[in-house]
Amino acid sequence: MPKNKSAVIRHRIINNCLRDKRKKFPSLVYLADECSRVLDTEVSTSTIEKDIRLMKQDRPVGYAAPIIFNRAENGYAYAEPGYSIDEVGLEPEEWEAIRYAALLLFQYKEVPVFANFKAAVERIDASLQIGLDLEDPFLSRKIQFEQPVSLAGYEWLGDISGALKAEELIQFSYENIYKNEIKSYTALPVLLREQKNRWYLLAWVEEREQLLTFALDRIRELQRTGQRKKLKMKFDPDSFLRHAVGIIDNEGEPSRVRLRIKTPYHKLVALDPLHHSQHILETNSKSCTLELQVHITHELHQRLLSFGAYCVVLTPASLKKEIKEQLAAALKNYP
């Protein structure tokens, strides 16, 4: 295939013109004018002639495109109806996978950063002839993807991801729901992470000189500063949360947590592990004993408490005490 970027773009333009049913048999002049308009530079008819000759050559030099010249119409066309140089020859199940992937993302069509997604998908569909209908009622009624209850905070995704890519500081105000206060921060975005349909930002906070986690739905105002900044510490996003159950992690070595999960939940945790470090030590018809290497956080507490009477903390003693105290406090709500 040609290496010149402008040539590649011209070939795409020519391909689109030859496939446009509204303008059959485009002439050299028409093709040159379209290329000039899109590229914002003058393209001659001789350049278009060379492009067509190259497109007709066999791969890998060209595209083996079946371009013919119709003398009666004084223009060009594809000899094979429906042909396109963009044709990628996917199998039916692969086309289906593309359809579902597009529908999965389309649920975020109201999010500003995805505002142009529908138009982009439709253009891809028109080019590749996938046959995608994003408004198909069958797909919305019979196949339902998990959707966020609220899109609060999604409006910041565009600015944060842009600052993240540019290594640029951002300024924002953040509501701390535990302290009931709103505070301003200047920070360097390090990681964006989605967890259970909520987005979180991990950022290096200048004044605190540490990494902090912020829920995007608690950000009240945000702006990019245009100020570039390099992270001074080494950061590996793949390993940062390796000991976390959720989005919040602690420093230091993880704890060895042992749990007894009673039936029928002992089968569920085998299918859906609490953490990637989960190791089942013993199992029988009534329960299983498992071990995790995790940091003990509020999110771990919540996960264990969600099992109610079906989960027993065996070790460490500190976690066992904390869960017991929280259960006792909960009971006081039901005198």
C-alpha positions in Angstrom: 0.0 0.0 0.0 1.2 3.6 -0.6 3.2 5.2 2.2 2.3 8.8 1.3 -0.4 10.0 3.6 -1.9 12.4 1.1 -2.1 9.6 -1.5 -3.9 7.4 1.0 -6.4 10.1 1.7 -6.9 10.8 -2.1 -7.6 7.1 -2.6 -10.2 7.1 0.1 -11.8 10.2 -1.6 -11.8 8.6 -5.0 -13.3 5.4 -3.5 -16.1 7.4 -1.9 -16.8 9.2 -5.1 -17.0 6.0 -7.1 -19.4 4.5 -4.5 -21.6 7.6 -4.4 -24.9 6.7 -6.1 -25.9 10.4 -6.4 -23.0 11.1 -8.7 -22.5 8.3 -11.1 -19.4 8.1 -13.4 -17.4 11.0 -11.8 -14.9 12.6 -14.2 -11.2 13.3 -13.6 -12.0 16.9 -13.1 -14.7 16.1 -10.5 -12.4 13.7 -8.7 -9.5 16.3 -8.7 -11.9 19.0 -7.4 -13.1 16.7 -4.5 -9.6 15.9 -3.5 -8.6 19.5 -3.6 -11.6 20.5 -1.5 -10.9 17.9 1.2 -7.1 18.3 1.3 -7.3 22.1 1.0 -4.6 22.0 -1.7 -4.7 21.9 -5.5 -4.7 18.4 -6.9 -4.3 18.0 -10.7 -6.1 15.6 -13.0 -2.8 13.9 -13.8 -2.3 13.1 -10.1 -5.8 11.5 -10.1 -4.9 9.4 -13.2 -1.8 8.1 -11.4 -3.8 7.4 -8.3 -6.4 5.3 -10.3 -3.6 3.4 -12.1 -2.0 2.6 -8.7 -5.4 1.6 -7.1 -6.0 -0.9 -9.9 -2.6 -2.6 -9.3 -2.6 -5.9 -7.3 -1.9 -5.9 -3.6 0.3 -5.1 -1.8 1.2 -2.2 -4.2 -2.4 -1.2 -4.9 -5.9 -2.4 -4.0 -6.7 -4.5 -7.0 -9.6 -2.1 -7.5 -11.9 -3.0 -10.5 -12.0 0.6 -11.8 -13.3 1.1 -15.4 -13.7 4.1 -17.6 -17.1 4.6 -19.3 -16.5 6.4 -22.6 -20.2 7.1 -23.1 -20.4 8.8 -19.7 -16.9 10.2 -19.8 -16.3 9.0 -16.2 -15.1 6.3 -13.9 -16.9 3.5 -12.0 -16.4 0.2 -10.2 -17.0 -2.8 -12.4 -18.3 -4.7 -9.3 -21.3 -3.2 -7.7 -20.8 -2.6 -4.0 -17.0 -2.8 -4.2 -14.9 -0.7 -1.8 -11.2 -0.5 -1.0 -12.3 -0.4 2.6 -13.8 -3.9 2.4 -12.1 -5.9 5.2 -13.8 -9.3 4.6 -15.0 -10.0 8.1 -16.9 -13.2 9.0 -20.6 -12.8 10.0 -19.9 -13.4 13.7 -17.2 -10.7 13.5 -19.7 -8.2 12.0 -22.1 -9.1 14.8 -19.4 -8.4 17.4 -18.9 -5.0 15.8 -22.6 -4.3 16.0 -22.8 -5.2 19.7 -19.7 -3.2 20.5 -21.2 -0.1 18.9 -24.5 -0.6 20.7 -22.6 -0.9 24.0 -20.9 2.4 23.5 -24.1 4.0 22.1 -25.7 4.0 25.5 -23.4 6.9 26.4 -24.6 9.0 23.5 -25.7 11.8 25.9 -22.2 12.1 27.3 -20.4 15.1 25.9 -17.2 13.3 25.1 -19.2 10.8 23.0 -21.4 13.4 21.4 -20.2 12.6 17.9 -20.2 8.8 18.4 -23.6 8.2 16.6 -22.5 10.2 13.6 -19.2 8.4 13.5 -20.8 5.0 13.7 -23.2 5.8 10.9 -20.3 6.9 8.7 -18.4 3.7 9.4 -21.6 1.7 8.7 -22.1 3.5 5.4 -18.5 2.8 4.4 -18.3 -0.8 5.6 -21.9 -1.7 5.0 -22.3 -3.4 8.4 -26.1 -2.9 8.5 -26.1 -1.4 11.9 -29.3 0.1 13.2 -28.7 1.9 16.5 -32.4 2.5 16.9 -33.4 -1.2 16.4 -36.1 -1.8 19.1 -35.3 -5.5 19.2 -31.8 -4.7 20.5 -33.0 -2.2 23.1 -35.9 -4.4 24.3 -34.5 -7.9 24.1 -30.8 -7.3 24.7 -30.2 -4.8 27.5 -26.8 -3.6 28.5 -26.1 -2.4 32.0 -26.6 1.4 32.0 -25.5 3.9 34.6 -28.3 5.2 36.8 -26.8 8.7 36.5 -24.5 10.4 34.0 -23.3 12.9 36.7 -19.5 13.5 36.3 -19.4 12.2 32.7 -19.2 15.8 31.4 -15.6 15.9 32.8 -14.3 12.9 30.8 -13.3 14.9 27.8 -11.2 17.5 29.6 -9.7 15.0 32.0 -8.7 12.6 29.2 -7.3 15.4 27.2 -5.2 16.6 30.1 -4.2 13.1 30.9 -2.8 12.6 27.4 -1.1 16.0 27.3 0.3 15.6 30.9 -1.4 18.8 31.8 -2.5 20.1 35.2 -6.2 20.6 35.9 -7.9 22.7 38.5 -11.2 21.6 40.0 -13.5 21.9 43.0 -14.5 18.7 44.8 -17.3 17.9 47.3 -16.2 15.7 50.2 -19.5 14.1 51.3 -17.9 12.8 54.5 -16.7 16.2 55.7 -19.5 18.1 54.0 -17.2 20.6 52.4 -16.1 21.7 48.9 -12.4 22.1 48.3 -10.3 23.3 45.3 -7.4 21.2 43.9 -4.6 21.6 41.4 -3.7 18.2 40.2 -2.0 16.1 37.5 -4.3 13.4 36.1 -2.7 10.0 36.3 -5.4 7.4 35.7 -9.1 7.4 34.7 -10.9 4.2 35.8 -14.6 3.1 35.5 -16.0 1.0 38.4 -19.6 -0.2 38.5 -20.8 2.5 36.0 -19.0 5.3 37.9 -15.8 7.1 36.8 -12.9 7.9 39.1 -9.8 10.0 38.7 -6.5 9.2 40.2 -4.4 12.4 40.3 -1.2 13.7 41.8 -2.2 16.6 44.1 0.5 19.3 44.2 -0.1 20.7 47.6 -0.4 17.3 49.3 2.4 15.7 47.2 0.5 12.4 47.0 -1.9 10.5 44.7 -5.6 10.9 45.6 -8.7 9.3 44.2 -11.7 11.5 43.1 -15.2 10.4 42.1 -16.1 12.4 38.9 -19.7 12.8 40.1 -18.5 14.9 43.0 -16.5 17.3 40.9 -18.4 20.6 40.7 -16.1 22.7 38.4 -13.1 21.8 36.3 -10.8 23.4 33.9 -7.5 22.6 32.1 -4.7 25.0 33.0 -2.5 24.5 29.9 0.4 24.0 32.2 2.5 20.8 31.4 3.8 18.8 34.2 5.7 15.5 34.6 4.9 13.0 37.3 8.0 12.8 39.5 7.3 9.3 40.8 7.2 6.0 38.9 3.6 4.9 38.3 2.4 1.6 36.9 -1.4 1.7 36.2 -1.5 -2.1 35.8 -0.2 -2.8 39.2 -1.4 0.2 41.2 -4.7 -1.3 42.4 -3.5 -4.9 42.4 -4.3 -5.3 46.2 -7.5 -3.3 46.1 -11.1 -4.5 46.2 -12.6 -1.6 44.3 -11.1 1.8 43.5 -9.5 2.8 46.8 -6.1 1.3 47.9 -3.7 1.7 50.8 0.0 1.7 51.0 2.2 -1.0 52.4 1.9 -4.8 52.3 -1.5 -6.4 51.8 -3.1 -8.5 54.5 -3.9 -12.2 54.3 -7.6 -12.4 54.6 -9.3 -15.7 55.2 -13.1 -16.1 54.8 -15.7 -18.9 55.2 -18.5 -18.5 52.6 -21.6 -20.5 53.3 -23.9 -22.2 50.8 -25.2 -21.2 48.3 -22.8 -18.2 48.0 -19.7 -20.4 48.1 -20.5 -21.5 44.6 -21.0 -17.8 43.5 -17.6 -16.7 44.7 -16.0 -19.6 42.9 -17.6 -18.2 39.6 -17.1 -14.5 40.5 -14.0 -14.2 42.7 -13.9 -11.4 45.3 -10.3 -10.5 44.0 -7.9 -11.8 41.5 -5.7 -13.1 44.4 -8.5 -15.4 45.6 -7.5 -18.9 46.4 -9.9 -21.5 47.6 -8.3 -23.6 50.4 -11.2 -25.9 51.2 -14.7 -26.6 49.9 -17.6 -28.9 50.7 -21.3 -29.0 50.3 -22.0 -26.5 53.0 -19.2 -23.9 52.6 -15.8 -23.0 51.3 -12.7 -21.4 52.9 -10.8 -18.9 50.8 -7.9 -16.6 51.1 -7.2 -13.2 49.7 -4.1 -11.0 49.5 -5.7 -7.5 49.8 -5.6 -4.2 51.6 -8.3 -3.8 54.2 -10.4 -0.8 53.0 -14.0 0.5 53.3 -14.8 -1.1 50.0 -13.7 -4.5 51.3 -15.9 -4.0 54.3 -18.9 -3.3 52.1 -18.3 -6.3 50.0 -18.1 -8.7 53.0 -21.1 -7.1 54.7 -23.2 -7.6 51.5 -23.0 -11.4 52.2 -24.7 -10.9 55.5 -24.8 -14.1 57.6 -23.3 -16.1 54.7 -19.8 -14.8 55.3 -17.5 -15.4 58.3 -14.2 -13.6 58.7 -11.6 -16.0 60.0 -8.5 -13.8 59.9 -7.1 -11.3 60.5 -8.5 -10.6 64.0 -8.6 -6.8 63.3 -10.9 -7.2 60.3 -13.0 -9.7 62.2 -13.5 -7.1 65.0 -14.3 -4.3 62.5 -17.0 -6.4 60.8 -18.4 -7.5 64.1 -18.6 -3.8 65.3 -20.3 -2.7 62.0 -22.9 -5.5 62.3 -23.6 -4.6 65.9 -24.0 -0.9 64.9 -26.4 -2.0 62.2 -28.5 -4.0 64.6 -29.0 -0.9 66.8 -31.1 0.5 63.9 -33.6 -2.2 64.5 -34.6 -2.1 68.2 
